Each structure stands twice: as C-alpha cells, then as structure tokens.
Amino acid sequence: MDGLLSQHLEEESDESDNVSSSSSENKESNEIDEQVPLSANTREICEIPQNEKLNEKQFINNAGSFVWAVDDKVRLQRFLCLGSEGGSYYTGEAELTSQNAACIDRMIADNRGREVVETIRTFSIKGRCAKQNPTILALAICARSNDEQTKKAAYGVLSDVCRIPTHLFQFIQICEAESVGTGWGRAHRRAVCKWYNSYEKEPMKLAMHVTKYKNRAGWSHLDLLRLCHIKPSTDTNGFIFRYIVKGLHEAKNMYMNPEASSELKEIDGYLQGVDDARVCTDEDKMAELIRTHRLVREHIPTNLLNSKKVWEMLVLDMPISAMIRNLGKMSAIGMLKNGSQQENIVETRLSNETIIHNSKLHPFSVLLALHQYKSGSGLRGSLAWPVNLVIVSALERAFYMAFKNVQPTGKRFCLAIDVSGSMGSQILGSQISCRGASAAMMMTVARTEKKVEVVAFQYKLTEVDIKSDDDLITVEKKISGMPFGPTDCAAPMVWAGKTRKRFDVFIVYTDSETWFGRVHPSAALVQYRERMGIPDARLIVVAMASNEFSIADPDDRYMMDVVGFDSSAPEVMNQFITGEI
C-alpha cells in the first residue's frame, strides 16, 4: 500500500510533499475532536481505518480498501446507465463487461430473470440510459438464457427496447456471438418478424426506418427478412418488404393496382423520393425532395452534404438528437452565424423543455455535444468550425432540462466531488472524465437548491467557489485544475465536523475507490451526526463508474446509492432527501 501511495503522490499530485509528510497531514485532518463526546460504538468504528473491515459484510475494492458491495439490482442499473465502454481506472473494458454480465446471470439463476428484463425495458423506454449499447447487450444475454421464462420475457420486449433498426442489428449481432450454431431458432425468428410487423399501424415510420438505417454491425434488412421468413401482416408492410428485397419496381408490380389504398400510394411516393435522392446531384432538387418527403441526413448522397441549402432545409424538421450531433457540421458550412435564422431555429428548439422531454434526449448526449461543439473541431478527420456562443449557452440549458424536473427541498447541502487519480478515467467511452461529468451533474443540484457548499477532495479537501449561475465550462475548469492524489471519501464528513458546518445532506460523486483515510466514510457520517446533533444527516453516493463498490452502508436508512447520469437521478435523490422513499 505504501508503494501505491507513493506512486499516486509522485504521478498524480502537484504537491511536493513526500509520502510520510502526506500521511502525517492526513492523520491530523482525520483525528476525532476529543472535546466532543461520542458514544462508545461511534468511537470504536471511527478507530478502524479504511484498509480494515468495519464488519463482515464489507469486502475489498480495487484500490485495496474495504467497502460494501451493491446488490445485483443496483449493479445492473449502473451497467445500463454507465456501461463498461473504455473500462475504468482499475479495470479493463472486457473484464468490467464480464463482471456486469455475471450479475445478470446471477439474477437469472435466482429466478429474477423477468425482473432483469423489466428493469431493462423500464430504463430503455423512459430514456434513463446514456447509451443504448449496454441495454441491448443485457437484453441479448437474457434472450440467450437457458431459462425459458427469461428468454420469453426478453423476446417479448424486443420492440420496446430495440426501437430503431440500429438497435435491432446490434441485438442480432450479439445474439449470434452468444449462440451455438445459427442462433435462428423459432423464438428468435418469431421475435424478429414481430418487430417488423409491429409497424403495421405506422407503415410510414417503418419505411423511414428501413431507408434511414439500412445496415449496421454487418447486418442488413435483407439479411434479417431472409432469415426470419417473414409474412407481412398488411399490404403496406408487404410493399416495404418487397422494396427491401427486390426494389421499388418489383414492389409496384406486386402491390400497386387501381384499388390500392391511399396509404399504400403514400408509401410508394415516399420510397420513390428516397430513390430519387440517392442519385440526385442538384442541391435545389435535393432541397425540394427533403421538403416534400421529409427526408433526413442519411438519405442525402455524400456529394451534397456540404451544401448549405440542403442543410437549411434539413434543420427545419430534424430530430433534436440528430441536430445536436450535427451542430459542428452546420457551423462549418457557415449556416449558424450570429443573428441568422438558422441560429434562431436551433436555439429555440434547444430551449424548449417540451421538445427536450418528448424526445427523451439524454443529459449525457447533450453534455457530449456541448464538449464537442465548444472544442471547435471533430475528434477524427479535419472538420473544424467557428464556435457560436449562443449555441453553447443553448446546449447548456438543454443539459439541465434533460434531467427530470425537481422542486427544491430547502435542505443544507454539501456537494463533494472526488478528484482523485481514478476519477480521471473517461466515462461511457467518451472524452469526458468522470471528474468532469461529476462537476456537470453536481450543478443540477447547485442550480436547484439555495443552501449549497461545494468541495473537491482526494486525500485532502478544498472548498470550491461555485455559484449557481456559473456555466459548465467555468465549473469544469475549476474542478479539473485541482491536484490529484489518493482517495479518502470520508474527507467531506470529517471536514464538515471539524469546521462545524451544518449540513442535512452530503452528496458524494465518486467511483468508490477510496482507501487512504483513517476512518471509513460511513463511520465519519455517524461521527458527524453525533458531533453536530443532526441524527438524520443523509449521505447520497452518486456512482460515476459501473463497478460493484459503494461507500454507503446498506443497513443505514439515511445512506443511499444512485447511478450517475441516470436521467431520473435528481428526482430519486429529491424523494430520498424529503423522506418520500
């Protein structure tokens, strides 16, 4: 442990103190105030350092300290929201994925397979997950389970979870990888057929989906239709399936006649517009095709994707998720100039709370778009653009709106961000660190509540001057500039007790890889309650990594774990703080 401490201090901290002096400072900062009488039990647990067990329910984390394991349901929720892409500071991506898959297998073995499937469905349809990949992987594991009830439940919600062809292709690919043999059994074929025929009341939506998302993950619609042996439930679906397999001319020959329905004729016109767009070379004609048929970016041939006129037409009806992904491109071609009509369109839509909520736009998607757009260049390639500050401000407003609205509680908050070395790892496979993501999520509370103090900690603690009207760029700069070091998650409670700060709630944003302190975080909270006479002081641990660790004592009803970047997290936290849950 001393060697690891030395490595942390030498490589991650800007401090020049050596290991022994740092240990001395840490010991001093964590000493119990002898002038405050504590119960014998509290004094006993406060004498147990983090590298020793508080009780037999604890186990060792990746950093070598003892914490609690979250139950498999919480582990599943962390995986669905945070995934395992890119791994974590201590654990590689493949190992982290395997660990999360194992928790699903355990729940299925405990006859909780349908609970797993319902959790997957709920998180997906309510837009609580930052990315869909973990959700699809979890569903595929259930679909390939040997438990018949779990398998039946998984295939039963396929259309609810895999709402666009990209998701379906990913699901098929994972199932194939998990299969022995072809993988196209009766249940599998039936579920895929049901997915396509589920659009029988929305044939135009099916036509748009199959032309927008033609293929992904090595699969195409032609592959799936061939393997599932589909029988169309309606003529409109049959027309679309024939178009996929044989083209528009053959679809017309089979289905179009004088008695054809108006709906079928509408589908015919739309698919003709898609085919015309594929070979179009004139930007004026393309703009007219977009206007007439409501075509999207994926329908546009590459040679016209640099046309300002084309993009001006696209943005009028562009889904907001697609819009935020293409802000850089639109700025690069000179479309989002200050005071322009297009700037006003984008700003207005990003500021519309109804649009944000109805689109189920996830907060992390907005944060990712904000980081990318304000950088002025793409991650790959040579695309660069002038940054429009009006758009930057609109993206930030959209970020806060993407979380579910909560009412202020009036409680006193200590918001504590872990800035240790392990929090420098990237979240959700992006360029955003856990530390930066924590700062952004912390501001959802700082902007709602009136009585808030913000601190950043590693083995030392620093008070941070954060104002409720600070923008995200400013906040992230203040946090990212902190020196890194080994982790002591007890630091916020110890600091609050020694400085006589009165808080009702501590919210700690961390990966729970604590190990450096002389007192466990849960014990520090117990000590704080007695010292300050606040017996119901609460601790909320916001998990910023998809691991199995928590510093919250599961047997303490005033301690709680929530998942970082679950879009419902602020609402759940609010209910816990007010005693509703």
N, C-alpha and C positions, 0 to 999 in steps of 0.2 A: 504493500500500500504506500510506503514512503517513496518508493521509486515512481509510482504513478503520480503521486502528489508533486514530486519534483518535476516530472515531465509536464504536468499541467502548468505549473508556475513558470517554467522556463519558456514553454512554447506558446502559451495562450494568454498570459497576463503581462500587462505593460509595467507591472510593479517590479522593482529591482530587489525586493526583499528575498532572502533565502528561505528555504523550507522551514528551518527551525524558528525563525522570527515570525513567519506567517502563522505557524502552528500556535505560537505564543499569543499572537493577536487574536486568533480565532478562539482560543481558550478563554481569554479575558472577556471577549464580547459575549460569550455564551454562559458565563458564570451566573448562578442564581443569586438574586438580590437577597442577601441574608436578612435584611431588615423587614422583609415581607413574610409573614408566617404562612407556611404551606402545609397542607395535610401530609401525613406520613407517606401515603400512597403516591401523591404527586411528587414529593421529594425523591422517592425511590425510583420512579420511572424517569425522572429528569437526570438521574445519575448514570443512565445507561446510554453510551454513545451509539451513533448510528451503525457502527460496524459490529454491534452486538444485538441480539434479539430482544425485543420487548416482550414477546410471548411466542408460543409455538405456532401461531398462525402466520407468522412472518417467514419470508424466505429471501434469498439473496438476489439482488439485481445485477445488472451487467457491470456496474461500477464497483461492486464488492460490498455494498451495504445492505441492510435488512429493511425491507418494505413489505407491503401487503400485495397479494395478487388480486386483481379484479376478477370477478366471476366471468364465466364464458359468455354470458349475455352482453356484459359491458365490453368484453374483448371483441365480440362480433360487431358491436356498434362502432367501436373505434376503427376497426378494419373497414367497415362500409364507408365511414366518413373520411378517414385519413389514408387508407390503403397501405401499401408497402412499397410503392414505386420509389426506387432510389435507396431503399433501406433506411437505416438510422445511423447515428454516430457510432454505435457499438455493434450493430447487427446488419449484415448484408441483406440485399433485397430478396434473394432466393430463400434465405433462412427465415426472414421475417414473414414472407408469404407462407412458407411451410408451417410456421408456428400458428398463424391465423387460420389456416386450413384445418389444422389439428383441433382447434377449439370448435369448429363446425362439426367435425367428425365426432367429437366427444358429446356434443349436444344431441346429435342424431342417435348415437349409441345409448343415450339416456332417455330415449323416446321423446325427444324435444325437437324432432325434425320439422314438424309443422310450425312450431314456434319460430324456428330459424327462418323458414320460408315467409311467414307472415311479417317478421322483422324486416327481411329483405324488401318485401313488397311495400311496406309502410314507408321505409326510408326512401325508396325509389319514387313512389308516386307523390310523396309530399315534398320532394326536392331537397331532402336533407343531406344528400351526399355531394361532395365537391366534384367527384368524378364518377363515371358510371362503371369503369373497369372493375373495381372491387366487387360491386353489386353483381355484375354479370358472372364473375368468377365464382362467387358464393352460390349463386343460383345454379350454375353448372355443376358444382360439387354436389348439390342436393339432387339434381336431376340424374346424376350418375351414381347416386347412392344405392346400396343394396336393400335399403329399407323401402318397401313398396309404398307406404303411406307418404314418406318424404318425397319420393320420386313423383308420385301422383300430384302432390301439392305443388311441387316445383314446376311441372309442366302446365299445371292449371293456371299459374300466374305469369306464364311466359309473355303474353301480350301486354300485361300490365307493366312489367319490368323492362322488356325489350320493345320500346315504343317506336323505334325507327329501325330501318334495315341495318344500319351500322351495328347496333346492339345485337340484333339477331345474328349477323355474320360472326361477331365475336363469340357469342354463345355457342354457335355451331362449331367454331374452331376449337374452343376449349373442350367441348364435349368430345370431339374427335381425338384430341390429345389424351383425354382421360379414358378412352374406350379401348376395349379388347375386340378386334375385328372391325367391322364397318361402322358400328355405332348407330346405324339407322334401323332401330327396332320399331315395333308398332307404335309404342307410346311417343317416340321421337318424331316419327313421320306424322302422326295424328296432330301433335302439337304444332308442327311447322305448317301443316295445312290449315289448322285453325287460325294461326297467326295471319296468314294471307287472306283467308275468307272473313276474318273479323272486320274487315273494311267494307263489307257488303252494303252498309248504310252510308259509307263515306268513300265512294269509289274515286272521287277526285283527289282525295287525300292519298289513297293508295297509288294513283297514277303519279302524283308529285313525288312520293317517297321512292318509288322504284326507278324514277328517272333522275332524281337528285342523288341518291345513294346507290349507284349501280353495282359496286363491288367493294369489298373490304376483306382484309385478312385472308386473301387468297380464294374467296368465295364470291359467286355472283348469283343473281336471282335465277338465272337459267340453271345453275347447278342445283339450287335448292328445289326448284319446281320439278326437275327431273328426278331427284332422289326421293321426294316425299309423295310422288304420284298423285298430285293434287287434282281434285274435281271441283271446278268453280261452282260456288253457291248461287251466283247470279250471272246474267249475261254481261253485265258491265265488268265484273271480275274476270269472266272468261275472255272478254275482249282484251283486257290488260295483260292477262297471262299469255294469250296468243301473240300479242305485240312483243312481249319479252322473248318468246321462243322463236317466232318466225318473222317479226317485223310488222309494220303498220299495214302494208298492202295485204298480207295474208289475214290479218285481223279483220280488215274491212270485208274481205271476201267471205269470211265465215259468219260475221255477225251483223254487218250493215245491210239493211233492206228497207223498203218503204215503210214498214211497220216499226222500225227501230225507235226506241224511246228517245225523248229529248235529252235525258241524262246520258244515254249512250252517244248521242251526237255531240254532246258537250265534251265527253272524254275523247272522242275522235278528234275534235278540233284542238284540244289541248295537246295531245300527242303529236299532231301534225305540227303545231307550233314548236314543240321540243325538237322534232326532227329538222325543221327549218332553221332553228337556232344553231344546231350542230354544224351546219355548213355555211352559216352566214358570215360575210366578210365586211358588210357595211354597217357602220355604227348607228346611222339613222334608222335603218331597217331593224337592227337589233333592239334599239330603244323602243320601237313600236311593238315588237314581239313581246318584250318584257311587260309593256303596259297592257297589252291585250290579254296575254295568257298568265300574267303574274309569275313570270319565270324568276328563278333565283340564280345566284352567282355560279353554282355548279352546272347550270345549263349553258353558260356562256363559254364559247371557244376561247382558248388561250390568247389568240391574236387580238381579241377585243377587250381583254381585261385591263388594258392601260388607257381605255377610253373614258374620259371624264363624263361625256354624255351618257354612256352606258351606266356608270356608277351613280350618276344623278337620278336616273330612273330606278335603279335597283334600291336605293336607300329609302324611297318613298314607301315601300311595302316590305322592307327587310326585317326578318325576325330580330329581336333585340340581341339575342345571343350571337347571331352572325354579325350584327352591326358592331359590337364591341371587339370582335376578333379582327375586323377589317378597318378599324379606325386609322391604323398606320398607313395602309394602302390608300385610303381616301385622302389622307393628308398629303401623301407623297405625290399624288397627281394634281394637287392644288385645289381640291374640292372643299376643304374645310377651312377656308380663310376667315379671318376675323370679320364679323358682320355679314357673312354670306347666308343665303337662305338655307344651305345645307348644314351649316353650323347650328342654326336655329332649330332645324329639324332634329338633329342629333341631341342637342342639349335638352330640348323639350321632352323627348322620349326618355332620356336617362333621368330626368327629374320627375317623371310620372310614376307615383307609387303604385297605382293600379296596374300599369303595364309591367312594372318590375315584379310584382307579386304574381300576377296571372301567368307570366312567362316562366315562373319558377326559376328565375335566374339565381344561381348560387353565389353567395358572397365571395367565395374564393375565385370564381371565374371573373368577377368584377375586379378583385384585387390584382389578379394576374394581368388582366387587360390594362389596369392602371399602371402597374410597374413597367409593362412592355411599352405602352404608349409614351409615357414620360421619358423613357430612355432614348427615344428618337430613332431607333434602328431595330431591325429584326435580329433574332438570335442566330439565324442562319441566312446566308445569302447577303446581297448588297443593298437591300431595301433600306432607305433612310427617309426621314420626313421631318418637317418643321413641327414642333410641339405647340399645340394650341392650348393655352392655359384655361380657356373657357371649358374645353372638353375635359381637361384634367379635373377641374372642380366638379363637373357634372358626374364624372366617373366616381369620384369620392362620395358624393351624395348618394349615388346608386348603391355603393357598397353598404352604407348604413341601412338603406331602405330594404336591401335584400334579406336582412335578418327580420324575423318576426317582431312586430312592434310590442313593446312592453311599457308599462307605466312605472314611473319612479317609485321607489319604496320609501324614500326618506331616511334610510339607514346610513350608518357611517361605514365607509368602505376603505380598505387598504388593498390596492391593486398591485400585486407583486409579480414582476417578470423575471424569470430565470434567464440570466445572460451568460451562463457558464459555457464552457467549450462545446459540450454536446448539443447545445441549442443552436449552434452554427450550422447544423446539418439542414439540408433542404427538405421542404415539406411538399408532399404529393408530387415528387419528381419535378418540381418547378425550380426556378432560380431564386425563389423566396425562401429565406431561412426560417426555421421555427421561431427564432428570436424576433424577426421582422413580422411574421404572422401573428405572434403573440401581442406585439405592440398594436397592430391593427385591430385585433379582436378586443383588446383591453379598452380601446377608445369607444366601443359600443356601450360600455358601462359608463365611462368617463363623461360621455355626452348626455347620458340619461339622468344620472344621479348628481346631486348637488354637493354632497359631503364626501369628497374623494381625495385620497392621497395616493401617489404613485411612487413605488420604489423599484429598483432593479437590484438583483442580488446574484452573487456567485458564492464565494466563501466570505465575502464582505458585502455590505449593503450600502446603497447610495440612494438618497432621496432624489427624485427626478421632478423637475418643474414642468409639469404637463398641464396645459389649460384646456378647458372643454372645447374651445374653438380652434385649437391647433389643428392644422391639416395633417394628413397621414405622412406626407413627406417629411415634415418637421419632426413629428413624433418618432418616426423610424430612424431619423438621423441621430436624435438624442439617445435612443436605445442602442443603436449599432455602434456608437462611439464609446461604449462602456468597455473597460478592460475585462477580459475573460479570465476564468480560473476554475478551480474545482467547486463542486456544488454543495451548498448547505441550504436545503429547503426549509429549515427551521428558522433561518435568519429573519424573515419578516415578523414572526411572532415574538422572537427574542428581542428584536429592536423595539417593537411596539411596547413591550413590557418595561424595558429599561428606560424608555423615553416617556413613559406614562401616557402614551397615545391611546385614546379610547375609540375602539372600532367594534362594530357589530358583525362585520363580515370581512374575512380575508379571502381574496381570490388569487390563487397562485397559478400562473401559467408556466407549465413545466413539462419535461419528459420523465419526471420522477426518478432520474438517475442521480439521486442525492447520495452523498457518502462522507462528507468532510466534517460534519458537526458533532459536538459532544452531547447533543440532545436530539432525540427524534422529533420530527416536525409535529406529530400528533401530541407528544408529551409537552412540547413547547406551547401548544394551544391550550392544553389543560392547565399548565402553569400560568398562562396569560389570563385565563378565566378567573382563577383564584386571586391572582395578584391585583386584577383590575375590578373585581366584583361584577363581572359580566358573565354569568353562568351559561348563557346560551349563545356566546360568541361562536360564529359559524366559520367553517373552512370549506371553500369550494376549490377543488383541484381540477383545472382545465387541462386535459391531456393533449399535448401537442405532438405526440408520437403514437404509432399504432403498436404499442407493446403491452405487456401484461402487468405493469407495475403501477402502484399508487402509494402515495404517502398518507392518504386518508384512511383512518381506522374504520373498517366497515361496521364495527359494533357501536360506534358513536353516532347517534342520530343527528348530530349537528355537523357532521362531516359528509361531503358528497363529491362524487366524481362526475364530471361531464366531459363530453368529447369536443375538442377544439374543432371549429368550423363545421359543426352540426348547425344548420341554419336555425334550428329550434333552441339552441343552447341558451340564448338570453332569456327566452320565455321560461324554460325549465329552471334556470338559476333564480329568476324572479319569484317563481312559485315556492322554491325551497326557502328563500330568504324570508318570505312573508308567512311561512308556515303552512302553505296550502298542500305541500307534499312533504 
